[in-house]
Amino acid sequence: MKILIKNGYIVSMVSDIKKADILIEDDRIKKIGIINEEADKIIDANNMAVMPGLINAHTHVAMSLFRGYSDELELMNWLQEMWKVEDKMKKDDVYYASMISGIEMIKSGTTTFNDHYFFEEQTAKMAEELGMRAILSRCIIGEGEEAQVRLNEAEDLYNNWHNKCDGRIKVCVGIHAPYTCPPDTIKKSVEMADRLGTPIHIHYLETRDEVNRIFNEYNIPVTDYLKNLNVFNYHVILAHGVQVNDRDIDVLKNISGGIVHNPISNMKLGSGFAPVKRMRDNGINVALGTDGQGSTNTLDMFEEIKLAAYLQKGMFSSSTAISAKDVLEMATIEGARVLGIDSEVGSIEVGKKADIILIDLDKPHLTPKHDLYSLLAYSVNGADVDTSIIDGKIVMENRKIANIDEQEIFMKVESTKNRLF
């Protein structure tokens, strides 16, 4: 299958923006430039920005069921409310909640997501059916026999889904958080990651309460706690990093992986301000994520891009603290680095996987066009995404997702909400 994208503004994230064509052959980008070849499908991208698909590097997509529920709570109280309902959730609930999120992500430009939840095989089915790229982890939490059940489920997920769908779906080891997992559970999780050869995905330094809990229980800072348990010996995906200080940065600048910044969730839950500029200045990779809709309400990564930039400018009292291009990199190529998949996705380059989105610039809020990076970072929203291509396949064209009855999914989710709540 050959797809030819003609006359677009190519925002590759690795070179200057230029008007050009892209030839996709099977699942890869074959050529970039002025291309006059026959193709099975030709897409006219005139007055469109053509950029890498966005990477949501930390989320819980089945939490779409919690959108708008128990708002205005701080993290620990909010978690207690969520857990009460999650205890009643069934596999089918997670499937339909994941499906509505998959539709939302595709329609707002996300092509890859990194998920952390339970019944993850249902989220895997969503990724398979919608054609999305996903990294999945069964959230490991608790201690003793309870934790062992979850460790077993995590390994089953790996055995059943890792590298499935032509490698689009991968599995890593997901630890909930330092404050919900005692040392023995974390040790067993790290041993599993070592044995399976996967990254580790964990909530990290999200709140001041977390800092205090770990220090009160173990008389040690959170970063030292995880370092002593060998977590940083592996590729780590550290969600949040709100409470990171200079001492933490000295450790983090030597790790493989990086931080996932979730600005909307952090602001809504009152968790604080992650010092993204300071981390990036020290060579730490920082990706962007939405977190789950229970705390962020939407999976629109363009909203995260905007807020990430505004927060750093305000936090450091400098309009140049972070640039439009910086935050777009965090949502694309830098997100791919944090997830460990930058050799395959995150930029538009010959030989890479064809994960590409087309953004319709023919809109009043996108006119006039001075600086395209600025327009994409500060003016575009998810509804401006016209076409999404993942792994060389068109999964959405003219904002229509192929082979999905969206209304049926909407009704299933409403029915599930009525039963659970």
Disulfide bonds with the S-S distance in Angstrom:
none
